[in-house]
């Protein structure tokens, strides 16, 4: 069964909050489209399609959190590493849009909220960490693997807390027995485990790609060029 | 990648995809903004959905099976009356929260109607047509392009995974149950690379044959929606709005 996961269904969030998140997602996606267009060349176009297909396949694994809430792998960190933050956010959004239209997975009116959590928040957190870690860590496969792992874990955690925030702002029902803190804790706990699983998959995939076709890893592009001399000097 | 498409020849199948997407999204929005106290409106929507499904000859059993996607939310809906705060009422001898009761009904009714509307769209429109429809609705080309390749590459990924599994088994690997995951996990990077290289060849072959980012069906005018198509599809959201209006005024 392909179950609904972090995907929010119609009617879980109230109208105003769904609408606000819809507008936020639309504006942010428009910006990603304008930035992503510059990135998308003949090499990145098939890569973006494959990353989206990979994320689509990986999101079918689900883990229960609470009645009505389950978590799954997101793939935002891997997308940010392989195709960059702009196209990466678009890839995850496309996955969510197609799931909503073709598989009825995730409500159409909650699409804005879903995109905000998984495509925007997750990918943004992942890319900030990637940009930071790739500068700090040694430029070895291990360093890249650690970057992929850490950024995946935090991206998944951020996305899960994004849902908690949305539920606090516009959940259609107040829960008595579960306080917001408890929900946040439960979501964080499960998503820590999911993040570790996702981190391992992302690390293995990205390291393999970087070993054989380093030209395909977007995150490595900007780093190699500015200081090739020092990088070689250290290696020598 | 076939999605949930059901091969039929009905007026609903023949409608251009862009009007169906617009009708589905607007009808879903009307359902979701309906106040949850307007109970009669949801009965009206259910009748409307049944009529649309009948026009598209989408079997009820098929819809019921596919809407299992919703099960986690049904559990949330059933749990809410017992978990929610606020005024308590007694129903069938059980102390439950009035807010939770409405909340559970709200999620159940709106979630189910939304899933059914999406399923009818997916059952009457091929995935290729859906992307053409999004393109004609002025969805940015970069998004439709990623979506096109995603749907195409899903079968490339599946095919490569199958070939790699056969390769493992033919070399004496015989995993059972959970241990199958190990072979897959160690090969996931290789799977990605193999699928990429095959996908890249597919892409370059398309470029060599004149592909410039849009599928021919999207820019050919044939099959695009006319005014009559839009009017036909508009009956769905208009009917939904009429039901909502009537229920709010009478209720």
Interface residues (C-beta under 8 A of the other chain):
Chain A: X1 X2 X3 X4 X5 X9 X10 X11 X12 X15 X18 X30 X33 X36 X37 X40 X42 X43 X45 X46 X47 X48 X49 X50 X52 X53 X54 X56 X57 X64 X66 X67 X68 X69 X70 X87 X90 X91 X93 X94 X95 X97 X98 X100 X101 X102 X103 X104 X105 X107 X108 X109 X172 X173 X174 X175 X176 X177 X178 X200 X201 X204 X205 X206 X207 X208 X209 X212 X213 X216
Chain B: X3 X4 X21 X24 X25 X28 X29 X31 X32 X33 X36 X66 X67 X68 X69 X70 X71 X72 X73 X75 X76 X77 X78 X79 X80 X83 X84 X85 X86 X97 X99 X100 X102 X103 X104 X106 X107 X109 X110 X111 X113 X114 X115 X117 X118 X119 X121 X122 X127 X130 X134 X140 X142 X143 X145 X146 X147 X148 X149 X150 X151 X152 X153 X154 X156 X157 X158 X185 X186 X188 X189 X190 X192 X193 X195 X196 X199 X200 X202 X203 X204 X207
